[in-house]
Amino acid sequence: MAAPTRSSDGPDPGLHTLRPPHTLAPDIQAGSTMKLFDLTGKVAVVTGGNGGIGLGMAEGMASCGASIVISGRNAEKASTALDVLRGHGVPAVFIAADVTKKAECVALIAGAESQFGRVDILVNNAGTAIRKMPQDYTEEEWHQVMDTNLTSAFLCSQAAYHAMVKVGGGKMINIGSMMSLFGAPYATPYASSKGGIVQMTRAMATAWAKENIQVNAVLPGWIDTDLTKRARQQVPGLHESVEKRTPTARWGVPHDMAGIAAFLASPASDFVTGTAIPVDGGFSIGM
């Protein structure tokens, strides 16, 4: 295709707003009061936020000043998580919800708005896994995994969308997996749900960009959580094979998820949407 032509009389008026490469926008020049990762005054809802990856991400946002709402079904476990989050000097509350049910997703977001007056950030982290060969799953087990991992993220995102529009935009972070990229014989519904997370993220990102809502996915590697402890019990040699394949030669810990949460929840990621970012110590690039 031929290059566009322009008059020699002066610069193309259609290009006058472009900045030269490597020039910072005015609001992030040195000495500016803007803090790219500052979440003061923002409110984040984290499903499955009472432990593991969800708590690690909630801590990342709390350390940047966000108020936190964690959701789950285990109020006793949530009590410990709330103590951890409040240790960052921010308000934190627990709202019980079964996020596989639309009415409870709506009530969760409404409850967060009632507590803090707004919702700016949603982390769809609720998840489960059932490990069997494909031919051995029951229909109920298939739906249990899909509803917990994928349908819940869809329903919570629908509910949070309306809250975010009211405040002029927001951030949605969907939790995928290495199984968003790879297959495994014992993970058919899990891999299906996590692959779906990535495609849902892309679709929502295109739909809601005009409302200033960024939607991204995070693909954790093998993180040491209650869920993966069970995996190591059920899959012989898993611990050693993960360490061997991962360039950093270790399993991740929940705190490894704090930085990506702070980035994707903050103004630093305002031009990032529809992505699926591995946080895996290099597992997905290993051989």
MOURWO-V287297 format. One record per backbone hydrogen bond with DSSP energy under -0.5 kcal/mol. NH is the residue of the N-H (numbers start at 1). CO is the residue of the C=O. If there is no record, write none. Layout:
# MOURWO-V287297
nh={NH NH}
co={CO CO}
This chain:
# MOURWO-V287297
nh={10 15 16 18 23 24 28 29 32 36 38 39 41 42 44 45 46 47 47 48 49 49 51 54 55 56 57 58 59 60 61 62 63 64 65 66 67 68 69 70 70 71 72 75 78 79 80 81 82 83 84 85 86 87 88 89 90 93 95 97 99 101 105 106 107 108 109 110 111 112 113 114 115 116 117 120 121 122 123 124 124 125 132 132 134 136 137 137 142 143 144 145 146 147 148 149 150 151 152 154 155 156 157 158 159 160 161 162 163 164 165 166 167 167 168 169 170 171 172 173 174 174 175 176 176 178 180 181 182 187 191 192 193 194 195 196 197 198 199 200 201 202 203 204 205 206 207 208 209 211 212 213 214 214 216 217 218 219 220 221 223 224 225 229 230 231 232 233 234 235 236 238 241 242 243 244 245 246 248 249 252 256 257 258 261 262 263 264 265 266 266 268 269 269 270 272 273 274 277 278 279 283 285 286 286}
co={7 12 13 15 20 22 25 26 29 34 35 64 65 39 67 121 69 45 123 71 46 71 48 51 51 52 53 54 55 56 57 58 59 61 62 61 42 91 44 68 93 46 95 73 74 75 76 77 78 79 80 81 82 83 85 86 85 68 70 72 97 98 101 102 103 104 105 106 107 108 109 110 111 112 113 43 43 171 45 122 173 123 130 186 185 133 133 134 138 139 140 141 142 143 144 145 146 146 147 150 151 152 153 154 155 156 157 158 159 160 161 162 163 164 165 164 212 120 214 122 172 216 124 174 218 220 177 178 178 184 187 188 189 190 191 192 193 194 195 196 197 198 199 200 201 202 203 204 205 208 209 208 170 212 172 275 174 277 218 279 221 252 223 225 226 227 228 229 230 231 234 235 237 238 239 240 241 242 281 246 222 253 254 255 257 258 259 260 261 262 263 36 263 266 267 269 271 215 217 276 219 280 282 282 283}
